[in-house]
Amino acid sequence: MSSDREDVSAQVFFLANLTIMLAYAAIMVAIVVPVARAGQLRTNRLATATAMIFFSCAVGHGLHAVMAYRAFAQVSAVHPLHDTSLAWSWASAGWDAFTAIVGVYYWSLRRGYGVLLGKGAIYVDPWGQRRLDEVEARERAAQDAAEAHRATLATVVERLDDGVIGLTPEGVITAWNGGAERLFGYTAAEVLGRRADMFVDDADGAGQQLDALARMRRGERSLRYEARRLRKDGTPVDVALTIAPIEDQAGQVIGVSALARDITAAKEAADRQRALEQRTHQAERMESLGNLAGGVAHDFNNVLAIIANYTAFAMEETADRPHVQADLSQVRTAVERATALTRQLLTFTRGDAIQPRNVDLNAAVSEVQAMLERTIGEHITLTTVLSAQPLTVYADPSRLHQVLLNLAINARDAMPDGGTLILEANTTTLDGDGLDMQPAPPAGTYARLLVSDTGQGMPPEVVARIFEPFFTTKPRGQGTGLGLATVYGIVTEAGGAINVYSEPGIGTTFRIYLPLAADSGPPVALSPQDAPPHGDGRTVLVVEDEPALARVVARILTNGGYHVLAAENGPQALSLFAEHGCDVLLTDVIMPEMSGPRLATLVHRTDPGLPVLYMSGYSNGLLGTTHELDDDIAFIEKPFTAADLLRKVASLQHDGDRHVGTSRHN
C-alpha cells in the first residue's frame, strides 16, 4: 500500500510540474515573440530578464517532472534509485539558485521601467502600478505644458507685428504668420510653396537673398541685414531681416527662419535727422564764415568807401580829360565789384543789417523783368507769370530784388545758346514734410517765386553743393561762388525755404517759399531817387574813427551845404556836442572806446529829439540782435556814394530847432 501511494504521488507531482513547465514556457514565448517582432531583443533588457525568469522556471519545473517520472518508472534496487535521485536533486537545487539570481536581476531592472512594450504587456503589482501612474501623470502634465507652451508660442508668433517666415534651405516658403501677411499684403495661401525671391525688386536684392540662404546652409548661426522688398500692391518696403537656420536632432539644416521688421518709418526719420544735421552743420559753417567775414568787413568797407568817393572827387575835377575819366571809370567799376562781393559775403552769413518792409511780389517781379529786358540778351525769351491776387511778404525789398537777379543771371549763363527764362509768382500750401526743402518750413500757406530755365541743368552731385559758399561750376574768373549762397542767406533770413529741381540737358527750376505778411499794409517798391536837396547850413556832427573816411564824409556834406563837426571817437563827440550842439548826429556803429548806439543814448539825454544816422559796413548786431532794423532807426551802409549820403541826411528832421547847431556855432 505504501508503495502504491508513493507511485500515485510521484505521478501527480510529475503531471503538476509538467503543466507548470508548459505554462511558463508559453508565457516566455508570449513575451519573446512580440519583443522580437519589435526588434528589441538586444535593447529591451527588462523584457529579456522577464523571459529568462519564465524560462528558468519552466526548466526547473521540467527537472522536477523528470525526477517524478523516474521515481515511478524505475522500481529497481534501492541504491541505484537513491543514487539517481540524489543527482537530480543537486541539479534542481542549482537551477533554482540560478532562477533566484535572475529574479533579483529582474526586479532591479523593473524599478526603472514602466511596461515591456505597451499597456497590459505584463502584470504590474499595485505598488508598481502606483509608481507607473505617477510617472504617467508627470509625463502627461509635461506633455500638456509643452502643448500649452507651443500653443502660446504659436499665438504670439501669429500676432506679432513683425513677419515670421519659414523657408526651406533653398528658399521655398513653408510658414507665414499674420505679421508677414500685414507687412507684405499676401495671405498664407498665396505664398506657401512659392520662392521667397517673389518679393525682391532687383537683381542685387535677389543676389543678397541667395547669399544669405547659402550661408545658412554652410552652418552660420544667424545673419542680420537690411533690404528693400515689394508688397503685393507693388509698393516698396524697407525691412530689417534676421535669418537663422533650423536644424534637426542630428544638426542638419532642414530649414531657415526669417524675421522681417518694417523699418520704412525709421529710415525716413533717420533721413530727416540726417538732413537736419546737414542743415545744422551748414548753419554752423555759415556762422563761422560770418565771424571771419565780419572781422574784416568793417575795415574793408571803410577802404572801399574812401576809394569810391575819392574816385568820384577825381572824376569831378577831371571832367575835361577823357583819358583820365576812362581810367577812373575802371577804378569805380572795380569798387562796385568789390562792394557787391562784400555785401554778398555778409548777406549769406547774416552779417549785415536788413530793413524789411511789406513788399508786393508781383511788383518786385515786374521791376526785375524791366531790368532784365535791357540786359539779359536777345537770345533769351523772358516770360513772367504774375499772381491773380496781391502777394505781400515781409522782406527787405533790395534783397528780394537781389535774389531774383542772381537766379536770373545764373539762368542766363546756363543758356549760352539761348532758351526760355520764366519768372512766376503764386501761392502754395505746404504740409511741413518736405525733405527737399532747405531749410524745411513749417506747414502753412506761402508765397512762392519760381525761376525756371531751359538751360544745361545740373547733375545731383552739383545740386547738393550749389548753396555752399565759394562753390561754383563756372570757369575761373567768371564766378565767385557766392551768388546762390547769398540767395540762400536772404531766403532763410526772411523765414523762407528754397527748393531746387534740375536735370542735365533739360533745365533748372528754383522754388522760393516766403511767409505771407501777417499785416498786408501798403507794400513798397524801389523807385529812382531825386537829386538830394541842399543842406541849408545845418550842422552835422560826424563821428568816424577812420580819419581818411571822416575827411571824405566831411567833404561830401560840406559840398552839399552842411556845416560839419568831426570827431574821431565818442568822448570827443560828446565834448563837441556839449560845446556846439548839432542838427544831425552821423556816427559809425563800431568804434573804439564807445559804440555809436551808446553815444546816441548819451546825446539823447540832452536832446531827446536829435536825429541820428548810423553808418556801418558791419554792425555786428549792435543795431538789433536779429540784424533787423527797427523803423525808427536811420542807417546807411558802407560804402556809400555822395548822393546816397546826402539823401539820407536830408530825410532826417529834428523835432526842435532845426538850426540849433548852426546858431551855437555862429
C-alpha positions in Angstrom: 0.0 0.0 0.0 2.7 2.4 0.9 4.4 1.7 -2.5 1.2 2.3 -4.3 0.7 5.7 -2.6 4.2 6.8 -3.5 3.6 5.9 -7.1 0.4 8.0 -7.1 2.2 11.0 -5.5 5.0 10.7 -8.0 2.6 10.7 -10.9 0.7 13.7 -9.5 4.0 15.6 -8.9 5.0 14.7 -12.5 1.8 16.0 -14.0 1.8 19.2 -11.9 5.4 20.1 -12.8 4.8 19.3 -16.4 1.8 21.5 -16.5 3.6 24.4 -14.8 6.6 23.9 -17.2 4.3 24.2 -20.2 2.6 27.3 -18.7 5.9 29.1 -18.0 7.1 28.2 -21.5 4.0 29.6 -23.0 4.4 32.9 -21.0 8.0 33.1 -22.1 7.0 32.6 -25.7 4.3 35.3 -25.3 7.0 37.7 -24.1 9.8 36.9 -26.5 7.7 36.9 -29.7 6.3 40.5 -29.6 9.7 41.8 -28.3 11.5 40.0 -31.1 9.0 41.4 -33.6 9.6 44.9 -32.2 13.4 44.4 -32.7 14.1 44.9 -29.0 15.6 41.5 -28.0 19.0 43.2 -27.5 18.0 46.6 -26.3 15.0 45.8 -24.0 16.8 44.4 -21.0 13.6 44.3 -18.9 11.8 42.1 -21.4 14.9 39.8 -21.7 15.1 39.4 -17.9 11.4 38.6 -17.7 11.7 36.0 -20.4 14.7 34.5 -18.6 12.7 34.2 -15.4 9.9 32.3 -17.0 12.4 30.2 -19.0 14.3 29.2 -15.8 11.1 28.4 -14.0 10.0 26.3 -16.9 13.3 24.4 -17.0 13.2 24.0 -13.2 9.7 22.5 -13.2 10.8 20.3 -16.1 13.6 18.9 -14.0 11.1 18.2 -11.2 8.8 16.5 -13.7 11.7 14.3 -14.9 12.6 13.4 -11.3 9.0 12.4 -10.6 8.8 10.3 -13.8 12.0 8.4 -12.9 10.6 7.9 -9.4 7.6 5.8 -10.5 9.1 4.5 -13.8 12.1 2.8 -12.2 11.4 0.2 -9.5 14.9 -1.2 -9.4 17.0 -1.7 -6.4 17.1 0.9 -3.7 20.6 2.0 -4.1 20.5 2.7 -7.7 17.3 4.7 -7.3 18.8 6.6 -4.4 21.9 7.5 -6.4 19.9 8.7 -9.4 17.5 10.8 -7.3 20.4 12.4 -5.4 22.0 13.5 -8.7 18.8 15.1 -10.0 18.2 16.8 -6.7 21.5 18.6 -6.9 20.8 19.7 -10.5 17.4 21.0 -9.4 18.8 22.9 -6.5 21.5 24.5 -8.7 18.9 25.6 -11.3 16.7 27.0 -8.5 19.6 29.1 -7.4 20.1 30.4 -10.9 16.4 31.3 -11.1 16.7 33.3 -7.9 19.6 35.3 -9.3 17.6 36.0 -12.5 14.7 37.2 -10.3 16.9 39.6 -8.4 18.2 41.0 -11.7 14.7 41.3 -13.0 13.4 43.3 -10.0 16.5 45.6 -10.1 15.5 46.4 -13.7 11.8 46.6 -13.0 12.1 49.6 -10.7 13.2 51.8 -13.6 10.8 50.6 -16.2 7.1 51.1 -16.8 6.0 48.3 -19.2 7.7 46.0 -21.6 6.1 47.0 -24.9 2.8 48.5 -24.1 -0.2 48.7 -21.9 -1.1 45.3 -20.4 2.1 43.6 -21.7 3.0 42.4 -18.2 1.4 42.1 -14.8 2.2 45.0 -12.5 1.7 44.8 -8.8 -0.3 47.5 -7.0 2.8 49.3 -5.7 4.4 49.3 -9.1 1.2 50.4 -10.7 1.0 53.4 -8.4 4.5 54.4 -9.5 3.6 53.9 -13.1 0.5 56.0 -12.6 2.6 58.8 -11.1 5.2 58.6 -13.9 2.4 58.6 -16.4 0.7 61.6 -14.7 4.0 63.5 -14.7 4.6 62.7 -18.4 1.0 63.8 -19.2 1.5 67.0 -17.3 4.7 67.7 -19.1 3.1 67.0 -22.4 0.2 69.2 -21.6 2.6 72.0 -20.5 4.6 71.6 -23.7 1.4 71.6 -25.8 0.2 74.8 -24.0 3.6 76.4 -24.5 3.6 75.5 -28.2 0.0 76.9 -28.4 1.0 80.2 -26.6 4.1 80.5 -28.8 2.1 79.9 -31.9 -0.4 82.6 -30.8 2.5 85.1 -30.0 4.1 84.4 -33.4 0.8 84.8 -35.2 0.0 88.1 -33.6 3.5 89.6 -34.0 3.7 92.8 -36.0 6.9 91.5 -37.4 6.8 89.0 -40.2 7.9 85.4 -39.3 8.6 83.3 -42.3 9.7 79.7 -42.6 11.8 78.6 -45.6 13.4 75.5 -46.9 17.2 75.7 -47.3 16.6 76.5 -51.0 14.2 79.4 -50.2 10.7 77.9 -50.7 8.2 79.4 -48.2 6.9 76.9 -45.7 5.4 79.1 -42.9 3.8 82.6 -43.0 2.4 84.4 -39.9 -0.1 87.2 -39.6 2.6 89.8 -39.3 4.0 88.7 -42.7 0.6 89.0 -44.2 0.1 92.5 -42.9 3.7 93.5 -43.9 3.6 92.2 -47.5 -0.1 92.0 -48.2 -0.1 88.3 -49.2 -2.2 85.6 -47.4 -0.5 82.4 -46.4 -2.4 80.5 -49.1 -0.9 82.9 -51.7 2.7 82.4 -50.8 3.1 78.9 -49.3 5.1 76.7 -51.7 6.5 79.7 -53.7 10.0 81.0 -53.6 10.9 84.0 -51.4 12.5 85.9 -54.3 9.0 86.9 -55.3 9.4 89.9 -53.0 12.7 91.1 -54.4 12.7 94.2 -56.6 16.1 93.9 -58.3 19.0 91.7 -59.2 21.0 93.0 -56.2 18.3 92.0 -53.8 18.0 88.6 -55.3 21.8 88.0 -55.0 21.7 89.2 -51.4 18.9 86.7 -50.6 20.7 83.8 -52.3 23.9 84.6 -50.5 22.1 84.6 -47.1 20.5 81.2 -47.8 23.8 79.8 -48.8 25.4 81.0 -45.6 22.7 79.3 -43.6 23.3 76.0 -45.4 27.0 76.3 -44.6 26.2 76.4 -40.9 26.2 80.1 -39.9 24.2 80.7 -36.8 22.4 83.9 -37.7 22.6 86.8 -40.1 21.2 90.3 -40.0 20.8 92.8 -42.8 18.5 95.5 -44.3 16.9 95.2 -47.7 14.1 96.6 -49.8 11.2 94.3 -50.7 8.0 94.7 -52.6 4.5 94.5 -51.2 1.6 92.8 -53.1 0.5 96.2 -54.5 4.0 96.8 -55.8 5.0 99.5 -53.3 8.5 99.1 -51.8 9.0 98.5 -48.1 12.3 98.7 -46.2 12.8 95.7 -43.9 15.4 94.6 -41.3 15.9 90.8 -41.7 17.1 88.4 -39.1 17.9 84.9 -40.7 18.6 81.8 -38.6 18.9 78.1 -39.6 16.5 75.3 -38.4 18.3 72.1 -37.5 17.2 68.5 -36.8 18.5 66.4 -33.9 21.5 65.4 -35.9 22.5 69.0 -36.6 21.5 69.0 -40.2 20.0 72.2 -41.6 16.4 71.4 -42.6 15.0 74.9 -42.9 15.5 78.6 -42.4 13.6 81.1 -40.2 13.3 84.7 -41.2 12.1 87.6 -39.1 11.2 90.7 -41.1 10.6 94.1 -39.5 9.3 97.2 -41.2 11.8 100.0 -40.9 10.4 102.3 -43.5 9.3 104.9 -41.0 12.6 104.5 -39.1 14.6 105.1 -42.2 12.5 108.2 -43.1 13.1 109.5 -39.6 16.8 108.8 -40.0 16.8 110.6 -43.3 15.1 113.6 -41.7 17.6 113.6 -38.8 20.5 113.4 -41.3 19.1 116.3 -43.3 18.6 118.3 -40.1 22.2 117.6 -39.1 23.4 118.6 -42.5 21.4 121.9 -42.3 22.8 122.4 -38.8 26.4 121.8 -40.0 25.8 124.2 -42.8 24.5 126.8 -40.5 27.5 126.3 -38.3 29.8 126.8 -41.3 27.9 129.9 -42.2 28.2 131.3 -38.7 32.0 130.6 -38.7 32.4 132.2 -42.1 30.2 135.1 -40.9 32.5 135.7 -38.0 35.5 135.6 -40.3 33.8 137.9 -42.8 32.7 140.3 -40.1 36.1 140.6 -38.8 37.4 142.2 -42.0 34.2 143.7 -43.5 34.2 146.8 -41.3 37.7 147.9 -42.3 37.3 146.7 -45.9 34.1 148.7 -46.4 35.8 151.8 -45.0 38.6 151.4 -47.5 36.1 150.9 -50.3 34.2 154.0 -49.2 37.4 156.0 -49.3 38.4 154.7 -52.8 34.9 155.1 -54.2 34.4 158.7 -53.1 37.9 159.9 -53.8 37.4 158.4 -57.3 34.2 160.4 -57.6 36.0 163.6 -56.5 38.7 163.0 -59.1 36.1 162.4 -61.8 34.5 165.7 -60.9 37.9 167.5 -61.2 38.9 165.9 -64.5 35.7 166.1 -66.4 37.6 167.7 -69.3 40.2 164.9 -69.5 38.5 161.8 -71.2 41.5 159.5 -70.8 41.6 160.2 -67.0 37.9 159.7 -66.9 38.2 156.3 -68.6 40.8 155.2 -66.0 38.8 156.4 -63.1 35.8 154.6 -64.5 37.7 151.3 -64.3 38.5 152.1 -60.7 34.8 152.8 -60.0 33.8 149.5 -61.7 36.3 147.6 -59.5 35.0 149.2 -56.4 31.5 148.3 -57.4 32.5 144.7 -57.9 34.3 144.6 -54.5 31.3 146.2 -52.8 29.0 143.7 -54.3 31.3 140.8 -53.3 31.5 142.1 -49.7 27.7 142.6 -49.4 27.2 139.1 -50.8 29.6 137.7 -48.2 27.8 139.5 -45.4 24.3 138.6 -46.7 24.6 134.9 -46.7 26.4 134.9 -43.4 23.8 137.3 -41.9 26.4 139.8 -41.0 24.7 143.0 -42.2 21.6 144.8 -41.1 18.4 144.5 -43.1 15.4 146.8 -43.4 12.3 144.6 -44.1 9.1 146.1 -45.4 5.8 144.9 -46.9 6.7 144.0 -50.5 4.3 143.2 -53.3 5.9 140.2 -55.1 4.0 140.9 -58.3 5.6 144.4 -58.4 9.0 143.0 -57.5 8.8 140.5 -60.4 7.7 143.2 -62.8 10.6 145.5 -61.7 13.1 142.7 -62.2 11.6 141.9 -65.6 12.1 145.5 -66.7 15.7 145.4 -65.6 16.4 142.1 -67.3 14.8 143.0 -70.6 17.5 145.6 -71.1 20.4 143.4 -70.1 19.7 139.7 -70.5 20.2 139.4 -74.2 18.0 138.8 -77.3 18.8 135.1 -77.3 16.8 134.6 -74.1 13.0 134.6 -74.1 11.8 136.2 -70.9 8.4 135.3 -69.6 6.7 136.4 -66.4 3.6 134.9 -64.8 2.1 137.1 -62.1 -0.4 136.0 -59.4 -4.0 136.9 -59.9 -4.2 138.3 -56.4 -1.8 140.5 -54.5 1.1 138.7 -52.8 2.6 140.6 -49.9 5.6 139.4 -48.0 7.7 141.0 -45.2 11.2 141.3 -46.5 13.9 143.7 -47.5 13.0 145.0 -51.0 16.5 145.4 -52.2 17.4 141.9 -51.1 14.4 140.4 -52.8 15.5 142.0 -56.0 18.9 140.6 -55.4 17.5 137.1 -55.1 15.6 137.4 -58.4 18.5 139.0 -60.2 21.1 136.4 -59.0 18.8 133.5 -60.1 18.0 135.1 -63.4 21.7 135.8 -64.2 22.6 132.2 -63.3 19.8 131.0 -65.6 21.1 133.3 -68.4 24.6 131.8 -68.0 23.2 128.3 -68.2 21.7 129.1 -71.7 24.6 130.3 -73.8 22.8 129.2 -77.0 19.5 130.7 -76.0 16.4 129.4 -74.2 13.5 130.5 -72.1 13.5 132.1 -68.7 10.3 132.2 -66.7 9.7 134.3 -63.6 6.5 133.3 -61.7 4.7 134.4 -58.5 1.9 132.5 -56.9 0.8 130.8 -53.6 1.0 127.3 -52.4 0.2 125.2 -49.3 3.0 123.1 -47.6 2.4 120.2 -45.3 5.7 120.6 -43.4 7.1 117.2 -44.5 9.2 118.4 -47.5 12.6 116.7 -47.2 13.9 118.5 -50.3 13.4 122.0 -48.7 16.3 123.9 -47.4 15.5 124.5 -44.6 12.3 122.6 -44.1 9.5 125.1 -43.4 6.5 124.5 -41.1 3.1 123.7 -42.6 1.1 126.6 -43.9 0.4 128.8 -46.9 3.3 130.5 -48.5 4.0 132.9 -51.3 6.1 131.1 -54.0 8.6 132.5 -56.5 9.7 130.3 -59.4 12.7 130.9 -61.6 12.8 128.3 -64.4 15.2 128.0 -67.3 15.7 125.6 -70.2 19.4 125.5 -69.8 22.1 122.9 -69.3 20.8 121.7 -66.0 22.9 120.2 -63.2 23.6 116.6 -62.0 22.6 115.6 -58.5 26.1 115.9 -57.0 26.3 119.5 -58.2 22.7 120.3 -56.9 23.8 119.0 -53.5 26.5 121.7 -53.2 25.2 124.7 -55.0 24.4 126.7 -51.8 27.9 126.1 -50.4 29.9 129.4 -50.3 32.6 129.7 -52.9 31.4 126.6 -54.8 31.0 127.3 -58.5 31.0 125.4 -61.7 31.8 128.5 -63.8 35.3 128.9 -65.2 37.9 130.8 -63.1 37.3 134.5 -63.1 33.6 134.2 -64.2 32.1 133.4 -60.8 32.7 133.9 -57.1 30.6 131.1 -55.8 28.7 133.5 -53.6 25.6 134.1 -55.7 23.5 131.1 -54.6 24.9 131.2 -51.1 23.6 134.8 -51.0 20.2 133.7 -52.2 20.1 131.0 -49.5 21.1 133.5 -46.8 18.4 136.1 -47.9 15.7 133.5 -48.1 16.4 131.9 -44.7 16.8 135.3 -43.1 13.2 136.1 -44.3 11.9 132.8 -42.7 11.5 131.1 -46.0 12.8 128.0 -47.8 14.2 127.1 -51.2 13.9 124.0 -53.4 15.9 123.1 -56.5 15.0 120.7 -59.3 17.4 120.2 -62.1 18.0 117.7 -64.9 21.0 117.7 -67.2 20.1 118.8 -70.7 16.6 119.8 -69.6 16.9 122.8 -67.3 16.6 124.0 -63.7 13.8 125.4 -61.5 14.3 127.2 -58.3 11.2 127.5 -56.0 11.4 130.0 -53.2 8.8 129.9 -50.4 8.2 133.1 -48.3 5.7 133.6 -45.4 2.9 135.8 -46.3 2.8 139.1 -44.4 0.6 139.0 -41.4 -0.3 142.7 -41.9 -0.8 143.4 -45.5 -0.1 147.1 -45.2 0.8 149.2 -48.2 3.7 147.5 -49.9 6.7 149.4 -51.0 8.8 149.2 -54.2 12.2 150.6 -55.1 12.0 153.8 -57.2 14.5 156.2 -58.6 15.6 158.9 -56.2 15.5 162.6 -57.0 18.6 164.8 -56.6 19.5 165.4 -52.9 18.4 168.8 -51.5 20.8 171.5 -50.2 21.8 171.3 -46.6 21.0 175.0 -45.8 23.8 175.3 -43.3 22.5 172.6 -40.9 25.2 171.3 -38.6 26.1 167.6 -38.8 28.3 166.0 -36.1 30.3 163.3 -37.9 31.9 160.6 -35.7 34.2 158.3 -37.6 37.4 156.6 -36.2 38.9 156.2 -39.7 40.5 159.7 -40.5 40.5 159.3 -44.3 36.9 158.3 -44.3 36.0 161.1 -41.9 37.5 163.6 -44.4 35.5 162.1 -47.2 32.3 162.4 -45.3 33.1 165.9 -44.2 33.8 166.9 -47.8 30.6 165.4 -49.2 28.5 167.1 -46.5 30.3 170.5 -46.9 29.8 170.4 -50.7 26.1 169.6 -50.0 25.5 172.7 -48.0 26.1 171.4 -44.5 28.3 172.6 -41.6 30.4 169.7 -40.3 31.8 169.0 -36.9 34.2 166.0 -37.0 35.2 163.7 -34.1 37.3 160.5 -34.0 35.6 158.8 -31.1 32.7 159.0 -28.7 34.2 161.1 -25.9 35.4 163.7 -28.4 32.0 163.8 -30.0 30.3 164.4 -26.6 32.6 167.4 -26.0 31.8 168.9 -29.4 28.1 168.3 -28.8 28.2 169.9 -25.4 30.0 173.0 -26.8 28.4 173.5 -30.2 25.3 171.2 -30.5 24.2 169.9 -33.9 21.1 169.2 -36.0 22.1 165.7 -37.0 24.4 163.1 -35.5 26.1 160.9 -38.1 28.1 158.2 -36.3 29.8 154.9 -37.1 28.4 151.9 -35.3 31.6 150.1 -34.3 34.2 152.3 -32.7 36.9 152.0 -30.0 36.1 153.3 -26.5 32.4 153.9 -27.3 30.0 152.4 -29.8 27.7 154.5 -31.9 24.5 153.4 -30.2 26.0 154.2 -26.8 27.0 157.7 -28.0 23.5 158.3 -29.3 22.0 157.3 -25.9 24.2 159.8 -24.1 23.4 162.6 -26.5 19.6 161.9 -26.3 19.8 162.6 -22.6 20.4 166.2 -23.5 18.4 166.4 -26.8 15.9 163.5 -27.0 14.7 164.6 -30.4 18.1 164.8 -32.1 18.1 162.8 -35.4 20.8 160.1 -35.5 22.1 158.4 -38.7 24.2 155.3 -38.3 26.7 154.3 -40.9 28.5 150.9 -41.0 29.9 148.2 -43.2 29.2 145.6 -40.5 27.1 146.4 -37.5 27.8 143.1 -35.7 24.2 143.1 -34.3 24.7 146.4 -32.4 21.6 147.8 -34.0 19.5 144.7 -33.2 20.3 141.1 -32.3 18.2 139.8 -35.3 20.1 142.1 -37.7 16.7 143.6 -38.5 16.5 147.4 -38.2 13.5 149.0 -36.5 11.5 151.5 -38.4 12.8 154.4 -36.3 16.5 153.6 -36.9 18.2 155.6 -39.8 21.0 153.6 -41.3 23.3 153.9 -44.3 25.5 151.0 -45.4 29.2 151.5 -46.3 30.5 152.0 -48.9 28.0 154.7 -50.0 28.0 157.4 -52.7 27.8 161.1 -52.1 24.2 161.2 -53.4 23.1 158.3 -51.1 24.6 160.1 -48.0 23.1 163.5 -48.9 19.6 162.0 -49.5 19.8 160.1 -46.2 20.9 163.1 -44.1 18.3 165.3 -45.8 15.5 162.8 -44.9 16.1 163.3 -41.2 14.1 166.0 -39.3 14.8 167.5 -35.9 11.9 167.6 -33.5 13.1 171.0 -32.1 15.1 173.9 -33.6 16.4 172.7 -37.0 19.4 175.1 -36.7 20.4 174.8 -33.0 23.9 173.7 -34.0 24.3 176.4 -36.5 23.3 179.2 -34.1 25.7 177.8 -31.5 28.5 177.7 -34.0 27.8 181.2 -35.1 
